[in-house]
Structure formats: structure tokens, C-alpha cells
Amino acid sequence: MISEPAGIICTGCYLPDFRLSASVLSPAWGPSRGEYGQKSVPNHDEDATTMAIAAGQSALDAAGIARDQIDAVWIGTESKPYAVKSIAATVAAALGLSPWVNAADLEFACRGAVEALLGMAARVAAGHTRYGLVVGVDAAQGRPGDELERSAGAGAAAFVVGPVESSIAAVSPAVTYVTDTPDFFRRDGAEYPTHANRFTGQPAYFHHIGAAVRAYFEKTGTSPRDYRYAVFHQPNLKFPQQLAQALGFVAEQVDPVMLYPAIGNTYAANCFLGIIRALELADSGDKVLVSSYGSGAGADCFSLRVTGRNATRESSRLEDFLKQSVSVGDYGEYLRMTRQVGCRR
């Protein structure tokens, strides 16, 4: 059995109230080429920092530990409000943590938060950190008229990471696979990202996650039947479903943790929110496979073993956030809310 040196102590999340349906975009830009439901939209006074603070507050409230025991704050995001200024330092200060805290911002497209989780687990295992706060957050945007505009959502999820004996889910070491594949990028100074169309599928998403998962199976001697749920990065509805089938998973392992139809692709928060949903549904002793993806490109694969030591389903409030949605009924309203018109950034 592989070692599990650290674990998730508790979870927290935040989703904006507003949802934009694909049907609102169609009159402006015509019908879409893909399958889109709705996506979460930040209000004009929300950004990656405010959402990270809200999710972090939720996790810390559930942790039941003193704030001075948090030794590190790591944030995974690709939509920082400042190009040069730490979001982690701001989050730590807003949450009332000690200034003697290790603070770091991590970015590898959508896998930045998983980088933070795996690195924090290693830091706890090495004895350098008692408890660490990791947050995945993004207020993702797409160029008006672009397919990304229909899918790029917003949200945040936070975990307190600590000793495995106190955890609700033990984190295994990961397998990571990276290549220089230019499937998605944003040049310095560019306002919106660019996706390389055909490169985003087979050469990028499917190849990298497939390689990481198969290597993880080989390393651990496991197979799909050993896992109750499988959380894959969800850039759309079709990709994770097709990938899961190709890897040998069945719909019952994947569909219950699919959040894309309700909130879109929340980028760095994507896998974290899927993990929260899996932990809400899982029972003690269940194992959850997780595989992240980040454009540029890389994928991680690791697993969580549910210990049953805490009531995750009572603390995360994910279901509440999914229910309390308000529809954005007008495309112009959406552009004003996301500050794309009507004000200077």
C-alpha cells in the first residue's frame, strides 16, 4: 500500500450567486458548437481574491483549530487581480492569520490548485507545516463571442491540510506528467486567453490525463473498480465522460461528481469542487481517484481515502451554493457585471 502522509482536515467553498445560461449568449453570437448549460458569474465586486477569502473562511470555520496553527497559505489561480502582487498574502491577512506564514501563489493553468494541495501535503509530511490552507480559485473569462465565453465560470474551494490521523480524507502521493503542448495560453499583457482548437483535445487533455492515470494504476496496482468516484478536470461535459469510459470507469463513478453543467469550468477551482462533491457523497473507506489538468500542459493523478473522521457533507455548503442561483437575463448585464464594459479595469 502506498503511504498517505497527510490529509484534508476540512473543506470550504464559495460560488457566486449569478448564473449565465448559454441561451442568453445565443442571440448575441449565434448558436454554439458545443454542449453548454450555464456557468457561474462573479458580480462586479467579486474577484479571485474575494472568493478565495470566502472559501478560506468557510474551511477555517469548519477546521476547529486556532488560526495561529496555520503555517502556510497557498493559492492556485490564473486570474489574480494583480499581475504583480501576492493574492496569498492578502488572503492570509484578511483571514486573520499570523504574518509568520508561508504564502505562495501557484499557477499552471487549471492545475494550479492541485499543485498547491500536493505540495502542501508533502510539506506537512516533512514536518515543515502543522496545518496549511490551500485554495483553488478563478474568475475565468473568455473573449466575447469566443466558445470560452460560454463555459468559463467562477468559484473557489479551500482545504485545510494537516496530519493524516486528523483528516477526513488521506491524500496519496501523485503521478505527474507534463509536456510542452501549446493548447491554451495568454500572452503577457493580453486581456483574454487563446485556445489552440484541435490541440485542446487528443494531444492535450486526453493524452496527459490518460498517461497520468495509467501510470498511477501501474504504480499503485489498482484499477477503476477500486474507486467509488473519479474526479477528472471538467473543461466541458463531453471530455471527462469520454475519458472515463476509455479508462474503464462507468457512469456511476463519474456523473455524480460532474459540476460542469451547473457552473461551467471554474478552472483552478474545478477539481477541488469535484473533490468536495465526492467527499459529500462518499462513505468511510471509499477511495476517490482525482486527475487534474493544466494547459501548457500537464496532469496529476492521485487518490483520496475517506477516513470518515468528520462530517464533510455538513461543512462544505456546496449544495447550498448550487441551489441559491440567480439567472442573468441579459447579455449587456453580464458584460457590466464582469466589468468588460462600463468601467476601466
C-alpha positions in Angstrom: 0.0 0.0 0.0 1.3 3.5 -0.8 2.0 5.9 2.0 -0.5 8.6 2.9 1.5 11.1 4.9 -1.1 13.9 5.1 -4.8 14.6 4.5 -7.6 17.0 4.1 -8.9 18.2 7.5 -11.9 20.0 6.3 -13.3 21.8 3.2 -14.9 25.1 2.3 -16.2 26.7 -0.9 -17.7 29.7 -2.5 -19.7 30.2 -5.7 -21.2 33.5 -6.9 -24.9 33.7 -6.9 -25.3 34.5 -10.6 -25.6 32.1 -13.5 -25.5 32.8 -17.2 -27.3 30.4 -19.5 -26.0 29.6 -23.0 -29.4 30.7 -24.3 -28.6 34.3 -23.2 -25.5 34.3 -25.4 -27.0 32.8 -28.5 -28.9 35.9 -29.6 -25.7 37.9 -29.5 -23.3 35.4 -31.1 -25.5 32.7 -32.6 -25.8 29.0 -31.6 -22.8 27.3 -30.0 -20.8 24.4 -31.5 -20.7 22.5 -28.2 -22.9 21.5 -25.3 -23.4 24.2 -22.7 -25.8 24.6 -19.8 -25.0 27.5 -17.5 -22.0 29.0 -15.8 -21.3 30.9 -12.6 -20.7 34.6 -13.0 -19.0 36.9 -10.5 -20.7 40.1 -9.6 -18.9 43.4 -10.3 -17.5 43.5 -6.7 -16.2 39.9 -6.8 -12.8 38.6 -8.0 -10.4 35.8 -7.3 -9.3 37.4 -4.0 -12.7 37.9 -2.5 -13.8 34.4 -3.5 -10.6 32.9 -2.0 -11.2 34.7 1.2 -14.8 33.5 1.4 -13.9 29.8 0.7 -10.9 30.0 3.1 -13.1 31.5 5.8 -15.6 28.6 5.4 -12.8 26.0 5.6 -11.2 27.5 8.7 -14.5 27.8 10.5 -15.0 24.1 10.0 -11.5 23.2 11.0 -11.8 23.7 14.7 -8.2 24.7 15.1 -6.7 28.0 16.2 -5.7 30.4 13.5 -2.1 30.6 14.7 -1.7 26.9 13.8 -2.0 27.7 10.1 1.6 27.9 9.0 1.1 28.2 5.2 -1.3 29.6 2.7 -1.0 28.6 -0.9 -3.4 29.8 -3.7 -3.8 28.2 -7.1 -5.3 30.6 -9.7 -4.8 32.0 -13.1 -6.9 35.1 -12.7 -5.2 37.2 -10.0 -6.4 40.8 -9.8 -2.8 42.0 -9.9 -0.1 40.8 -12.3 2.5 41.5 -9.6 1.1 41.3 -6.1 0.5 38.2 -3.9 -3.1 37.0 -3.6 -2.0 34.6 -0.8 -0.7 37.4 1.4 -3.9 39.3 1.0 -6.0 36.2 1.8 -3.8 35.4 4.9 -4.2 39.0 6.2 -8.0 39.1 5.6 -8.5 35.8 7.4 -6.5 37.0 10.4 -3.6 34.6 10.1 -0.2 35.2 11.5 2.2 37.2 9.4 4.7 34.4 10.1 3.1 32.3 7.5 4.5 30.8 4.3 2.5 32.4 1.4 2.6 31.4 -2.2 0.7 31.8 -5.4 0.8 28.9 -7.8 -0.2 28.8 -11.5 -0.2 26.1 -14.1 -3.5 26.9 -15.8 -6.3 24.8 -14.2 -4.0 22.5 -12.2 -2.5 25.3 -10.0 -4.7 24.4 -7.0 -3.8 20.7 -7.2 -0.1 21.7 -7.3 -0.8 23.5 -4.1 -2.6 20.6 -2.4 0.1 18.1 -3.3 2.9 20.4 -2.3 1.2 21.3 1.0 0.6 17.6 1.8 4.4 17.0 1.2 5.2 20.0 3.4 3.0 18.6 6.2 4.5 15.2 5.9 8.0 16.6 6.1 7.2 18.4 9.4 7.6 21.9 8.0 3.9 22.8 8.4 1.4 21.9 11.1 -1.7 22.9 9.1 -1.8 24.6 5.7 -4.6 26.3 3.8 -4.9 25.7 0.1 -7.4 27.4 -2.2 -8.3 26.9 -5.8 -10.0 29.9 -7.3 -10.7 31.6 -10.6 -12.9 34.2 -12.1 -12.4 32.9 -15.6 -13.3 34.9 -18.7 -13.5 34.3 -22.4 -13.3 36.8 -25.2 -16.8 38.0 -26.2 -18.1 35.7 -28.9 -15.5 33.0 -28.1 -16.5 29.5 -27.1 -14.7 30.1 -23.8 -17.2 32.8 -23.0 -19.9 30.1 -22.8 -18.0 27.8 -20.5 -15.6 29.8 -18.3 -17.1 30.0 -14.8 -16.1 31.4 -11.4 -15.7 29.8 -8.0 -13.4 28.9 -5.1 -12.8 25.8 -3.0 -10.5 25.5 0.0 -8.9 22.7 2.0 -7.2 22.7 5.4 -4.4 20.2 5.1 -2.8 18.5 8.1 -1.8 15.2 9.8 -3.5 12.2 8.2 -4.7 10.9 11.6 -6.9 14.0 11.9 -8.1 14.1 8.4 -11.4 13.3 6.7 -9.5 12.1 3.6 -6.0 10.9 3.3 -4.0 12.2 0.2 -1.8 9.8 -1.6 1.4 10.8 -3.4 0.7 11.7 -7.1 2.0 10.8 -10.5 2.6 13.9 -12.7 3.0 14.1 -16.4 3.9 17.3 -18.3 4.9 18.3 -21.8 5.3 21.5 -23.8 1.9 21.4 -25.6 0.6 24.8 -26.6 -3.1 24.1 -26.3 -4.2 27.2 -24.4 -2.3 30.3 -23.5 -2.5 34.0 -22.7 0.4 36.2 -23.8 1.8 38.8 -21.4 -0.5 41.9 -21.5 -3.3 40.1 -23.4 -6.7 40.5 -21.8 -8.1 37.2 -22.9 -6.7 33.7 -23.3 -6.4 31.9 -26.7 -7.1 28.2 -27.2 -5.5 26.2 -30.0 -8.7 24.4 -31.0 -7.7 20.9 -32.2 -4.7 20.8 -29.8 -7.0 21.1 -26.8 -8.5 17.6 -27.2 -6.5 14.5 -28.0 -2.9 15.9 -27.9 -3.6 17.8 -24.7 -6.4 16.8 -22.3 -6.8 13.2 -23.3 -3.2 12.4 -23.7 -2.0 13.9 -20.5 -4.7 12.7 -18.1 -4.7 9.3 -19.8 -0.9 9.0 -19.3 -1.1 10.1 -15.7 -4.0 7.8 -14.7 -2.5 4.7 -16.4 0.9 5.3 -14.7 -0.9 5.7 -11.4 -2.7 2.4 -11.8 0.6 0.8 -12.6 2.3 2.4 -9.6 -0.4 1.5 -7.1 -1.6 -1.8 -8.5 -5.1 -0.5 -8.7 -7.8 -0.3 -11.4 -11.1 1.6 -11.9 -13.1 -0.9 -9.8 -11.1 0.1 -6.7 -12.6 3.6 -6.7 -16.0 4.8 -5.6 -15.8 8.0 -7.6 -13.4 9.5 -10.2 -12.9 13.3 -10.4 -11.5 14.5 -13.7 -10.9 18.1 -14.7 -14.1 19.2 -16.4 -13.5 21.8 -19.2 -16.7 20.7 -20.7 -19.3 17.9 -20.4 -18.0 15.6 -23.1 -14.3 15.3 -22.4 -14.4 13.8 -18.9 -17.2 11.4 -19.8 -15.3 10.1 -22.9 -12.0 9.9 -21.0 -13.6 8.0 -18.1 -15.1 5.4 -20.5 -11.8 5.0 -22.3 -10.0 4.4 -18.9 -12.6 1.8 -17.8 -14.8 3.8 -15.4 -18.6 3.6 -15.5 -21.1 6.5 -15.4 -21.9 5.8 -11.7 -18.3 6.7 -10.8 -18.2 10.0 -12.8 -21.6 11.5 -13.3 -22.4 12.2 -9.6 -19.3 14.4 -9.3 -19.9 16.3 -12.5 -20.5 20.0 -11.8 -19.8 21.5 -15.2 -23.5 21.6 -16.3 -24.4 23.7 -13.3 -21.4 26.2 -13.1 -19.2 25.7 -16.1 -15.4 25.4 -16.0 -14.2 27.0 -12.8 -10.6 26.5 -13.8 -8.3 26.2 -10.8 -11.4 25.5 -8.5 -12.6 22.8 -10.9 -11.1 19.7 -9.4 -11.3 21.0 -5.8 -15.1 21.4 -6.2 -15.3 17.9 -7.7 -13.4 16.6 -4.7 -15.8 18.3 -2.3 -18.8 16.8 -4.1 -17.2 13.3 -3.9 -16.4 13.6 -0.2 -20.0 14.7 0.4 -21.3 11.5 -1.3 -18.6 9.0 -0.2 -18.7 6.7 2.8 -15.8 5.9 5.2 -13.3 3.6 3.5 -14.2 4.7 -0.1 -11.4 5.8 -2.4 -11.7 8.6 -4.9 -9.4 8.9 -7.9 -8.5 12.5 -8.9 -6.8 13.6 -12.1 -6.2 17.3 -12.8 -5.3 19.0 -16.0 -3.5 22.2 -16.8 -3.0 23.6 -20.3 0.5 24.1 -21.4 0.4 21.1 -20.5 0.3 18.7 -17.5 -1.8 16.3 -15.5 -1.6 14.9 -12.0 -3.2 11.7 -10.7 -3.6 10.8 -7.0 -6.3 9.3 -4.8 -8.1 10.2 -1.6 -9.1 7.6 1.0 -12.1 8.7 3.0 -11.5 8.2 6.7 -15.0 9.2 8.0 -13.5 11.2 10.8 -15.6 14.3 10.2 -18.9 15.3 8.6 -17.8 16.8 5.3 -21.3 16.8 4.0 -22.3 19.2 6.8 -19.5 21.7 6.5 -18.8 22.4 2.8 -22.2 24.0 1.8 -21.5 23.2 -1.8 -25.1 22.0 -2.3 -26.4 25.3 -0.8 -24.3 27.3 -3.3 -25.5 25.3 -6.2 -29.2 25.9 -5.2 -29.0 29.7 -4.5 -28.5 30.8 -8.1 -29.9 33.9 -9.8 -30.2 34.0 -13.6 -28.5 36.8 -15.5 -31.2 37.6 -18.1 -29.4 40.0 -20.4 -26.0 39.8 -22.2 -25.4 43.5 -21.5 -25.9 43.0 -17.8 -23.4 40.1 -17.9 -20.8 42.4 -19.6 -21.3 45.1 -17.0 -21.1 42.6 -14.1 -17.9 41.2 -15.3 -16.5 44.8 -15.9 -15.9 44.2 -19.6 -17.9 47.3 -20.4 -18.9 50.4 -18.5 -15.7 50.8 -16.5 -11.9 50.6 -16.8 -10.2 47.5 -15.3 
